[in-house]
C-alpha cells in the first residue's frame, strides 16, 4: 500500500519533492529537536491522485489522514471535536516551489458549536474561545468555500461601531458570540441554506481538498507557466497542532528573518504582535512591534528564539525566514 501521509518525525529536508517545502522543513526542524507543534503532511503525490481520481480524496488516503490524526490525538491527550479537550489544528499548503495563488492558512480547525463551549471552560477564557471560533468560521468560509472576506469584515466593523470600540481585541465574549451567529448566517446564505459544517472530520477533508484545488487555480497556473513549474509536481498539505498567540497579553505571533533581507546584515529583522493570531501580523489591522521589542515582552522566549535562529542558519547555511507563536510565554516555531 502506498504511503500518502507522513508524520513530521518521519520526514526530512531531502524529501522536499514529496513533502513540499514547508513539510520537509517542519520534518527537519522536528529532527533537530526544535519546539514544533506536531502534525503530519499529506504528500504532493496525494494531490496528483486527487486529480486523477476525479477530484476525490480516495478512501485509502482518507484512512491514512485519520490514522495520523489519531496519533496526534494520543500524542496530545486531546480529541477532535471533544467537548472537554478539543484538538484544534491548522491547515497550510506547501508546494516544493514557493508560489503565489496557493491556499491561505486555516487556523483553529476542529471548533464547532459544542467544542467551543468546552474550549472556553478548559482555558477559563471564553473571550479567547469565541474569538478563535469566529476566526475559524471566517477563514473556512473564505478560503475553502470562497465566501468573500469582505462580507465578514463588514459585520466586524458594524459590531465595533455599535459597541463604540476601535480594535477587535476590545470586543467581549458576548460580542464575539454575536459575530459567530451572524457569520454562520452569511455562510448559510452563500451556501444556499447549508449550515456551517459541525463535524471536524468533514472540516478537515474539505480543507485538504481546498489546498489541492488551489494547485489548479488561475493565478497558480499562470505563475507555473511563466516559471516552468510542472503541473505534475502537485502541492502537499500540512496539518499541525495549534499554538495560540491570541490567548492574552502573554501570547503573541510574529514573522522574522535572521538577517536584514535588504542588506544581509546579521541581526533579527521582523515584526511581532501580542495577543494575535497568524494573519493579524500582515493584515494591517494593528501596527506590529519591531521584533526587538519581543525581548522586553517575552525575555525567555526571545532568548530561545535567538538560539533557534542560530541553529537554523548553521544547519541550512543560509538566511532563514520564519513564522512563530508565543503561547503563555512559550515559543513555538511554525
C-alpha positions as CSV (number, residue, x, y, z in Angstrom):
1,X,0.0,0.0,0.0
2,X,1.3,3.4,-1.0
3,X,2.2,5.9,1.8
4,X,0.3,9.1,1.3
5,X,0.7,10.7,4.8
6,X,3.9,11.3,6.8
7,X,4.2,12.4,10.5
8,X,6.7,15.3,10.8
9,X,9.0,12.9,12.7
10,X,9.0,10.5,9.7
11,X,10.3,13.1,7.2
12,X,13.5,15.1,6.5
13,X,14.8,18.0,4.4
14,X,15.7,15.7,1.5
15,X,12.0,14.8,1.0
16,X,11.1,18.2,-0.4
17,X,9.6,16.7,-3.7
18,X,7.2,14.5,-1.7
19,X,6.5,16.6,1.4
20,X,6.7,20.1,-0.2
21,X,9.0,22.9,1.1
22,X,7.1,23.5,4.3
23,X,6.5,19.9,5.2
24,X,10.2,19.0,4.6
25,X,11.3,21.9,6.7
26,X,8.9,21.1,9.6
27,X,10.2,17.5,9.5
28,X,13.8,18.7,9.5
29,X,13.2,21.1,12.4
30,X,11.4,18.3,14.3
31,X,14.5,16.1,13.9
32,X,16.7,19.0,15.1
33,X,14.6,19.0,18.4
34,X,13.2,22.5,17.9
35,X,9.9,23.4,19.5
36,X,7.5,22.5,16.7
37,X,3.7,21.8,17.3
38,X,3.5,18.3,16.0
39,X,1.5,17.2,13.0
40,X,1.6,15.5,9.6
41,X,1.9,16.1,5.9
42,X,-0.3,14.8,3.1
43,X,2.0,14.3,0.2
44,X,2.3,16.0,-3.2
45,X,1.5,12.6,-4.7
46,X,-1.8,12.6,-2.9
47,X,-2.6,15.9,-4.7
48,X,-2.0,14.4,-8.1
49,X,-4.0,11.4,-7.1
50,X,-6.9,13.8,-6.2
51,X,-7.0,15.0,-9.8
52,X,-6.6,11.5,-11.4
53,X,-9.4,10.2,-9.1
54,X,-11.9,12.8,-10.4
55,X,-11.2,15.4,-7.8
56,X,-11.9,13.0,-4.9
57,X,-9.8,12.0,-1.9
58,X,-9.7,8.2,-2.1
59,X,-10.7,6.1,0.9
60,X,-7.1,4.9,1.2
61,X,-5.8,8.4,1.6
62,X,-8.7,9.4,3.9
63,X,-7.9,6.4,6.1
64,X,-4.2,7.4,6.4
65,X,-5.2,11.1,7.2
66,X,-7.5,9.9,10.0
67,X,-4.8,7.4,11.2
68,X,-2.3,10.3,11.5
69,X,-5.0,12.4,13.3
70,X,-5.5,9.6,15.8
71,X,-1.7,9.6,16.5
72,X,-1.9,13.4,17.0
73,X,-4.9,13.0,19.4
74,X,-3.0,10.4,21.5
75,X,0.2,12.4,21.5
76,X,-1.5,15.5,22.9
77,X,-4.2,13.8,25.1
78,X,-7.0,15.6,23.1
79,X,-9.8,14.5,20.8
80,X,-11.1,16.1,17.6
81,X,-14.5,17.7,18.3
82,X,-14.3,16.8,22.0
83,X,-16.4,18.8,24.5
84,X,-13.7,18.8,27.2
85,X,-10.3,18.9,25.5
86,X,-10.8,19.5,21.8
87,X,-7.8,19.1,19.4
88,X,-7.5,22.0,17.1
89,X,-5.3,22.1,14.0
90,X,-4.0,24.5,11.4
91,X,-4.1,23.5,7.7
92,X,-1.4,25.0,5.3
93,X,-0.4,24.4,1.7
94,X,3.2,23.7,0.9
95,X,4.4,23.1,-2.7
96,X,8.0,22.2,-3.3
97,X,8.4,25.6,-5.1
98,X,7.1,28.6,-3.2
99,X,4.5,30.3,-5.4
100,X,1.6,32.8,-5.3
101,X,-2.0,31.7,-5.7
102,X,-1.8,28.8,-3.2
103,X,-4.4,28.5,-0.4
104,X,-4.2,30.7,2.6
105,X,-3.8,29.2,6.1
106,X,-6.8,27.9,8.0
107,X,-6.4,28.2,11.8
108,X,-8.5,26.7,14.7
109,X,-10.0,23.9,12.6
110,X,-11.9,21.4,14.8
111,X,-14.1,24.0,16.6
112,X,-17.9,23.7,16.4
113,X,-20.9,24.9,18.5
114,X,-20.2,22.2,21.1
115,X,-16.4,22.1,21.3
116,X,-16.2,25.9,21.6
117,X,-18.1,25.6,24.9
118,X,-15.6,23.0,26.3
119,X,-12.7,25.0,25.0
120,X,-14.0,28.1,26.8
121,X,-14.3,26.1,30.0
122,X,-10.9,24.4,29.7
123,X,-9.0,27.6,29.0
124,X,-11.0,29.6,31.5
125,X,-11.1,32.2,28.8
126,X,-14.4,32.4,26.9
127,X,-13.4,35.5,25.0
128,X,-10.4,33.7,23.5
129,X,-12.5,30.6,22.7
130,X,-15.2,32.5,20.8
131,X,-12.6,34.7,19.1
132,X,-10.9,31.5,17.8
133,X,-14.3,30.1,16.6
134,X,-15.3,33.3,14.8
135,X,-11.8,33.4,13.1
136,X,-12.2,29.8,12.0
137,X,-15.7,30.4,10.5
138,X,-14.4,33.4,8.7
139,X,-11.2,31.6,7.3
140,X,-13.0,28.4,6.4
141,X,-15.8,30.3,4.6
142,X,-13.4,32.5,2.7
143,X,-10.6,30.0,1.9
144,X,-12.5,26.7,1.5
145,X,-15.9,27.9,0.3
146,X,-14.9,31.1,-1.4
147,X,-17.3,33.3,0.5
148,X,-15.8,36.8,0.2
149,X,-13.8,38.0,3.2
150,X,-15.4,41.5,2.9
151,X,-18.8,40.1,4.0
152,X,-17.3,39.3,7.4
153,X,-15.1,42.4,7.7
154,X,-18.3,44.5,7.2
155,X,-20.0,42.7,10.1
156,X,-17.0,43.2,12.4
157,X,-17.0,46.9,11.6
158,X,-20.7,47.2,12.3
159,X,-20.4,45.4,15.7
160,X,-17.3,47.5,16.6
161,X,-19.2,50.7,15.7
162,X,-22.3,49.6,17.7
163,X,-20.1,48.8,20.8
164,X,-18.1,52.0,20.4
165,X,-14.7,50.3,20.2
166,X,-11.8,50.7,17.8
167,X,-10.0,47.3,17.9
168,X,-11.2,43.7,17.5
169,X,-9.3,42.9,20.8
170,X,-11.8,45.2,22.6
171,X,-14.8,43.1,21.7
172,X,-16.2,41.0,24.6
173,X,-17.1,37.3,24.6
174,X,-20.8,38.2,24.1
175,X,-19.9,40.5,21.2
176,X,-18.0,37.6,19.6
177,X,-20.9,35.2,20.1
178,X,-23.0,37.7,18.2
179,X,-20.4,37.7,15.4
180,X,-20.5,33.9,15.3
181,X,-24.3,33.9,14.8
182,X,-24.0,36.5,12.1
183,X,-21.0,34.8,10.4
184,X,-22.9,31.5,10.3
185,X,-25.8,33.2,8.6
186,X,-23.5,34.7,5.9
187,X,-22.2,31.2,5.3
188,X,-25.6,29.6,5.1
189,X,-26.9,32.4,2.7
190,X,-23.9,31.9,0.5
191,X,-24.2,28.1,0.5
192,X,-27.9,28.0,-0.4
193,X,-29.1,27.3,3.1
194,X,-26.4,24.7,4.0
195,X,-25.3,25.0,7.6
196,X,-21.7,25.6,8.7
197,X,-20.1,22.1,9.0
198,X,-20.0,20.9,12.6
199,X,-18.2,17.6,12.1
200,X,-14.4,18.3,12.5
201,X,-13.5,15.4,10.1
202,X,-15.7,17.0,7.4
203,X,-14.0,20.3,8.1
204,X,-10.6,18.7,7.7
205,X,-11.3,16.9,4.5
206,X,-12.8,20.0,2.9
207,X,-9.7,22.0,3.9
208,X,-7.4,19.4,2.4
209,X,-9.4,19.4,-0.8
210,X,-9.2,23.2,-0.9
211,X,-5.4,23.0,-0.7
212,X,-5.4,20.6,-3.6
213,X,-7.8,22.8,-5.6
214,X,-5.5,25.8,-5.1
215,X,-2.8,24.0,-7.2
216,X,-5.1,24.4,-10.2
217,X,-6.4,28.0,-9.7
218,X,-5.9,30.6,-12.4
219,X,-3.2,32.6,-10.6
220,X,-1.2,29.4,-9.7
221,X,-1.5,28.2,-13.3
222,X,-0.2,31.5,-14.8
223,X,2.8,31.6,-12.4
224,X,3.6,28.0,-13.1
225,X,3.5,28.6,-16.9
226,X,5.7,31.7,-16.6
227,X,8.3,29.9,-14.4
228,X,8.4,26.5,-16.0
229,X,7.0,24.7,-12.9
230,X,5.5,21.3,-14.0
231,X,1.8,20.7,-13.2
232,X,2.8,17.2,-12.1
233,X,4.6,18.4,-9.0
234,X,1.4,19.0,-7.0
235,X,1.2,20.5,-3.6
236,X,1.4,19.0,-0.1
237,X,-0.9,19.8,2.8
238,X,0.5,20.3,6.4
239,X,-1.9,19.6,9.3
240,X,-0.4,20.9,12.6
241,X,-1.5,21.1,16.2
242,X,-2.5,24.7,17.0
243,X,-0.3,27.0,19.1
244,X,-2.2,30.1,20.2
245,X,-0.9,33.6,20.1
246,X,-4.3,35.2,20.9
247,X,-4.9,33.9,24.5
248,X,-3.9,37.1,26.2
249,X,-1.1,39.6,26.7
250,X,1.5,36.9,27.5
251,X,0.9,35.5,24.0
252,X,1.8,36.7,20.5
253,X,2.8,35.9,17.0
254,X,5.4,37.1,14.5
255,X,7.4,36.7,11.3
256,X,11.2,37.2,11.2
257,X,14.3,37.0,9.1
258,X,17.7,36.0,10.7
259,X,19.3,38.9,8.7
260,X,18.2,42.2,7.1
261,X,16.7,40.9,3.8
262,X,17.8,44.1,2.0
263,X,21.4,44.2,3.1
264,X,22.2,40.8,4.5
265,X,23.4,42.4,7.7
266,X,23.4,40.0,10.6
267,X,20.6,40.6,13.2
268,X,17.0,39.8,13.6
269,X,14.6,41.6,11.3
270,X,10.8,41.2,11.6
271,X,7.5,42.1,13.2
272,X,5.6,40.9,16.2
273,X,2.1,41.4,17.7
274,X,0.9,40.5,21.2
275,X,-2.5,38.8,21.7
276,X,-2.8,38.0,18.0
277,X,-3.0,35.1,15.5
278,X,-1.1,34.4,12.3
279,X,-2.8,36.6,9.7
280,X,-3.1,39.6,12.1
281,X,0.6,40.5,11.6
282,X,0.3,41.0,7.9
283,X,-3.4,42.1,7.8
284,X,-2.6,45.7,8.8
285,X,-5.4,45.9,11.4
286,X,-3.0,46.7,14.2
287,X,0.5,48.1,14.0
288,X,3.1,45.4,14.8
289,X,6.1,45.9,17.0
290,X,9.7,45.5,15.8
291,X,11.0,42.0,16.7
292,X,13.5,43.6,19.1
293,X,10.6,44.6,21.4
294,X,9.8,41.0,21.9
295,X,12.9,40.9,24.2
296,X,11.1,43.1,26.8
297,X,7.7,41.3,26.4
298,X,8.9,37.7,26.5
299,X,12.6,37.6,27.6
300,X,12.7,33.8,27.9
301,X,11.0,33.1,24.6
302,X,13.3,35.7,23.0
303,X,16.5,34.0,24.2
304,X,15.2,30.7,22.9
305,X,14.1,32.3,19.6
306,X,17.7,33.7,19.0
307,X,19.1,30.2,19.7
308,X,16.7,28.7,17.2
309,X,17.7,31.3,14.6
310,X,21.4,30.4,15.1
311,X,20.7,26.7,14.9
312,X,18.7,27.0,11.6
313,X,21.3,29.4,10.0
314,X,24.1,27.0,10.8
315,X,22.1,24.0,9.7
316,X,20.8,25.4,6.4
317,X,23.8,27.7,5.8
318,X,21.5,30.4,4.6
319,X,19.4,33.3,5.8
320,X,16.1,32.0,7.4
321,X,12.6,33.4,7.1
322,X,10.3,32.1,9.9
323,X,6.9,32.2,11.5
324,X,6.5,31.7,15.2
325,X,3.9,31.9,18.0
326,X,4.4,32.5,21.7
327,X,1.7,30.9,23.9
328,X,1.8,31.9,27.6
329,X,5.5,32.8,27.2
330,X,6.4,29.5,25.5
331,X,7.9,29.6,22.0
332,X,6.6,27.5,19.1
333,X,8.1,27.5,15.6
334,X,5.7,27.2,12.7
